[in-house]
Amino acid sequence: MRMLKDVLLSCRGKLTRGGIEDADYEARCLVTHVTGYDRAALIAHGDEEVTEAQAELLNSYTEKRLTRYPLQYLLGEWSFMGFPLLVGEGVLIPRDDTEVCVGLALDYLKSKPRSRVFDLCAGSGAIAIALEKLGNAEVTAVELSGEAFEFLKKNIELNDSRVRALNDDVLTCHSEVPDHSLDLIISNPPYIISSELNALQPEVQFEPQMALDGGSDGLFFYNAIIRDWSRKLKSGGVLVFELGEGQAEPVDALMKQHGFEKIRTEVDFGGCHRAIIGTML
């Protein structure tokens, strides 16, 4: 017989010895996922037995996590700005840093109800769903990857969202969007420099390279989106990007070259310039 508190301690110990940074939090996440007990219940029911099947499943998850397989993929779901999102292999994991990007967009949308918004490189739909729900906007989410697009559709349904999902390539589908028809374009594009992909933390190596690789200088998608999508904005419309480290200045310069004004950046919790917004006048 194994008690709930014992399997929790065992899981935490294995993760700690395996070098997992926040082993206590992750152990609780995994035990909750396997048993259904939330944080409070884990304490209240610590002396209850777990089934052999539950113990074996937890051990399997723990061993897989020790290979640095992402916790979010093991859980199959992750939250972004309070919205539950299904995640798994083939889709980028939503990150708290992206809230900075969404925050800039929401500030703009406050005074513009029912704005037309395009989310480019939409992935799981984290940004699109947050803007549709919190910004009262008409949002189209564009994603090329077939695997990620399936998660996008499921997350729209899961959140009872009205986001329109478009399985298309942001590098070409701009031709189908009328000029001067959008109020806001937002994107968290692939922005990692190609040569640096192999140096990313082990967990990130499990995420789709397609969602990470920003080309030889990390700026490929910024260039393409600014060049091809800027004219889709109405006068007074805005373009918002998530940024990688050190990309604020070059993206600022690119936006200025294509007619954007009132450009400003916003820092994340770590002090990195994580998002940029500019207005097309």
N, C-alpha and C positions, 0 to 999 in steps of 0.2 A: 504494500500500500504506500502511495506517495501523496503527501499533503500539498495543497496549493502553495503554501508558503515555502515548502522545500523546493519545489520545481522552479519557483521564482528565484530563490537564492542560487540554485544551481545554474540557471540560465544566466543570471547576472554575473556570476563568478566566471563562467566560460567566456562571456563577452569581454569582461575586464581583462582576463589573462590573454585574450586574443587581440588586445589593443583597441577595442572599440571605445571611442571617446566618451560617449554618454551611455555607458553600459546599463545603468539603473533605469533610465528612461526607456531605452530600447527593449530591455527585458520585460518591462511592464507592458509595452506595446505588443510584444509577441505573445505574452501569456494572455493578455486580454483578447487578442485575435483568436487564439486557440480555444480558450475557455468561455469567452463571452462576458467575463467579469470585468467591470470597469475599475478605475483606480480605487475608489472607495470600497467596492466589493472585494477587491483583492485583500484588503486589510481585514474587513469584517468576516470574510469566509476563509481566512488563511488555514484553518484547521480542517477544511473539507478535503475529501479525497478527489484526485483527478483520475480519470480512466486511463487505462494502459494506452489506448489509442491516442488520447490527448497528449500523454507524456511522450510518446514516440513522434507525434507530429511536431511538438515543440522542439524536441531534440533535432529533428530534421531541419526545421527552420533555423535553429541556432547554428548548426553546422554550416548551413548555406550562408548565413550572415557572416560567419568567420572567414569566408572566402572573399568578403567585401561586396557581396551581392547586395544591392540597395535594400534597405529596410522597407522603403516605400513599395518596391516591387513585391516583396514578401507579403506585405499587408494587403496589396491590391487596391488600396485607396489612400488618398492623402487630401488634406484640407488646404484650401487657398482662400484667404479672406472670408472664412466661415462657410465656404461652399465645398461640399464633398466632391472629390474627383476620382474616378477610376483611373488607375495607372498600371503599367506593366511594361514588359519589354517592347520596344518599338516606339515609345513616346517619352519625351523629356519630362522629368519630374518637376512639378511646380515648386518654386522657391520663394521664400519670404522677400528676398531682394526685389522681386518683380512687383511687389506692392508699391514701391516708389514710382515705378512707371505708371501703374494704374492710378495712383493718387494724382499725378499730373493731369491725366486724362479726365478724371472725375471732377477736378476743379474747373476745367473748361466746360464740361457738360452741365454743370449746375445751372448755368444761365441759358442753356440751349436744349430744352426738352425735345425728345424725338429726333435727335440728331442722327444723321446717317454716318455709320462708322464701319470701317473695314479693319479687321485684325489680320495682319499678314504673317504667315508662318505660325499659325494658331496653335499647333500641337494639341494638348489635352483640352484646350478651350478655356483655360483658367482666366486669361485676360478677357476674352469675349463674353463669357458668362458673367463675370464681375461687372463689366461695363453695362451689359444689358439689364442686369438686376439692380444695380446701384445707381446707374447713370440715366436710366429711362431712355435708352438709345436703341435705334434700329441697327443691329450689328450683323455683319457678314463676316464669318471666320473662314479664311482661306488656308488650306493645308494640302500639301502635295503627297506626303507619305500615306500609303494605303493603310499601314498599321496604325499610325497616329490618327488618321481620319476616323477609324472605327472607334477609338477612344473618344474622339471629339463628339461624334454622334451620340454615343452612350451617355456622355456627361451632359449634353444638352437635354436629353430625355430625363436623366437622373435629377436634374435641377429644375425640371419643368420650365425650361428656358425657350425663348422665341428666337434665339440666335439662328441665323441661316448658315448652314455648313456647305462649303464649296470645296470639292476635291479638285484642286487645280494648282498650277505653277505660278507663283507670284512674279516670276521673271517674264511671263508671257500673257497672263490673263488680264493685265491692265488694259489691253486693247479692247476688251469687251465692256469696260466701264466708261461711261460718258465723262468727258472733261468737265471740271467745275461742278461735280455732282455730290461730293462728299464733304462732310463737316470735319471729320477727324479720321486720320489714318494712324494706326498704332502697330508696332511690331517689336517682338523680342526675337530678332533674327539670329542665325548662327553667327557667332562672332569670335570664336577661338581661332588663333593663327594655326594654320595646318600643321606646321612643324612642332607645335606645342601640345598637340592632342595626346601624344603618348606620355606626356609628363603630368597629365591631370591625375587627380586622386583616383585610387582604384575603383571606387564606387561609380565614378563618372564614366569609366571605361565600359560599363555595361549599358550606358545610355546610347541612343542612336547617333552615330557620327554625323549623319545627315542634318541633325538638329544642332550640331556643335561647330562644324567646320566652316569658318568664315573666309577661307582662302589664304593666300600667302601673307597678307597683311591684316587679316581679320576684318577687312572693310568691304569685302565683295558685295554683300547684300545691302549694306548702307548705300553704297554707290548706286547699285541697281534700283533700289526702291526710291531713292531721292530723284534719280534721273527719270524714271519711267512713271512714277506715281504722283509726283508733286502737282502736275497739271490737273489731276483728278479732284483736287481740293477747291472748294469755293473760296472766294475772297474772304479772308478772316478765318478760314479753316486752319487746322493745326496738324502737325506731324509729330508723333511721339515715338521715341525709341528707348528700349533698354540698351545700356552700354556695358561693354567690358572694360576692365581696368585700363586706363590710359587712352581711352578712345574718345573722350569728350572733345578735345581740341580738334582732331581731324574730322569728326562728324559735324561739329559746329562749322568748320570751314566749308565742308561740302554743302551744308544747308544754306549758308550765306551765298555760295556760288549760284544756287538755284532759286534765289529770290526770297528766302525766308528771313523774317525779321523777328524782333522780340525773342530771341533765342536765349534760353536759360537752362541750366542743369540742376539736378537735385541729387543730394548725396544719400547713400544708404546708411544702415546702422553702423557700418564699419568705416564711414568717412570717405568711401569711394564714390566718385561721380557716376551714379548708376542709371540715370535717366536724363533725357534731353527733350525739350519741346520748342517748336518754332512755329511762327504764324506766317501763312501765305497771304500777303496783302494785295 
